[in-house]
Amino acid sequence: MEEEDTGWQRLDKFLFFARFCKTRAVAAALIAQGSVRINRQPTEKPHARLRPGDILTLPLPRGVMVVQVAALAKRREGAPQAQALYQEIVEG
């Protein structure tokens, strides 16, 4: 398996590090449902590559959220650091 570099990150790791999911297993299950989209393309692959600038559409318990990836993290940190990893896109 190819190692991640600084230019991309696994989708399940990003969802975990950005605190959208409590664990990577929960993130993988959410992705496996096929309702997560990267740049409008549905994916069922937890290992899908995510890069800064990508647009994610996430079906969350509180509703559908659309975010742009701003940065990639090396590990899971506090909420303020997690929120700095993405920018919410409000359609209107």
Backbone torsions as a table, in degrees:
resi	resn	phi	psi	omega
1	MET	NA	139.0	-178.8
2	GLU	-74.9	134.1	179.1
3	GLU	-74.2	148.2	176.4
4	GLU	-67.4	146.3	171.8
5	ASP	-113.9	-171.7	-177.2
6	THR	-75.0	-9.7	-177.5
7	GLY	-90.0	-13.1	-178.6
8	TRP	-151.2	165.7	179.8
9	GLN	-148.8	149.0	175.2
10	ARG	-60.4	141.6	-179.6
11	LEU	-60.1	-44.1	-178.9
12	ASP	-63.5	-37.5	177.2
13	LYS	-64.8	-43.2	-179.6
14	PHE	-61.2	-45.0	-179.3
15	LEU	-62.2	-34.7	177.6
16	PHE	-73.0	-49.5	-178.6
17	PHE	-64.0	-35.7	-179.1
18	ALA	-84.3	4.0	175.1
19	ARG	65.5	30.7	171.3
20	PHE	-81.0	-25.2	-179.9
21	CYS	-132.7	148.3	-177.3
22	LYS	-72.3	-30.9	179.0
23	THR	-140.7	164.8	176.4
24	ARG	-67.5	-30.8	178.2
25	ALA	-65.0	-40.5	177.2
26	VAL	-64.8	-41.4	178.4
27	ALA	-61.5	-44.9	-179.5
28	ALA	-62.9	-39.3	179.2
29	ALA	-65.9	-41.0	178.2
30	LEU	-61.7	-44.4	-179.7
31	ILE	-65.9	-40.2	-177.6
32	ALA	-62.9	-22.8	177.4
33	GLN	-66.5	-19.4	178.3
34	GLY	84.1	10.9	-177.6
35	SER	-101.7	-1.1	174.3
36	VAL	-87.0	136.1	179.1
37	ARG	-122.4	141.5	172.7
38	ILE	-114.8	118.9	-178.5
39	ASN	50.8	46.0	178.1
40	ARG	70.9	1.1	179.5
41	GLN	-99.8	120.8	178.7
42	PRO	-63.9	145.7	176.2
43	THR	-138.3	146.7	174.7
44	GLU	-118.5	14.6	-174.2
45	LYS	-106.7	112.1	176.4
46	PRO	-60.3	-25.1	-178.4
47	HIS	-89.6	8.8	178.5
48	ALA	-56.3	140.9	-178.1
49	ARG	-81.0	131.7	179.8
50	LEU	-118.5	134.3	-179.2
51	ARG	-125.5	154.4	174.6
52	PRO	-55.8	137.3	-178.4
53	GLY	100.1	-18.7	178.0
54	ASP	-67.0	149.9	178.2
55	ILE	-105.1	126.6	178.8
56	LEU	-109.6	135.2	171.6
57	THR	-111.4	118.2	-173.2
58	LEU	-120.3	125.5	174.0
59	PRO	-85.9	102.4	-177.6
60	LEU	-108.7	160.7	179.7
61	PRO	-54.8	-31.6	-178.7
62	ARG	-87.5	3.4	178.7
63	GLY	125.0	173.0	-179.2
64	VAL	-74.5	133.9	-179.4
65	MET	-123.2	135.1	176.6
66	VAL	-114.8	123.6	-177.0
67	VAL	-133.6	153.4	172.3
68	GLN	-106.0	131.4	179.6
69	VAL	-70.3	121.8	-179.0
70	ALA	-98.1	-33.7	-177.0
71	ALA	-157.5	165.4	176.9
72	LEU	-113.2	144.4	-178.5
73	ALA	-107.2	158.2	175.9
74	LYS	-90.4	-24.9	-179.3
75	ARG	-157.3	171.0	179.5
76	ARG	-79.5	128.7	179.7
77	GLU	-126.6	-164.9	-178.1
78	GLY	-68.3	169.5	-177.5
79	ALA	-57.4	-44.2	-179.8
80	PRO	-60.0	-41.3	178.3
81	GLN	-67.8	-37.7	179.3
82	ALA	-64.4	-41.7	-179.0
83	GLN	-67.6	-23.1	178.0
84	ALA	-74.6	-11.5	-178.8
85	LEU	-78.8	-13.8	-176.7
86	TYR	-148.8	161.9	173.9
87	GLN	-123.9	127.6	179.0
88	GLU	-73.6	138.0	177.4
89	ILE	-103.9	117.1	179.8
90	VAL	-99.0	118.7	179.6
91	GLU	-83.9	135.2	-178.5
92	GLY	-175.8	NA	NA
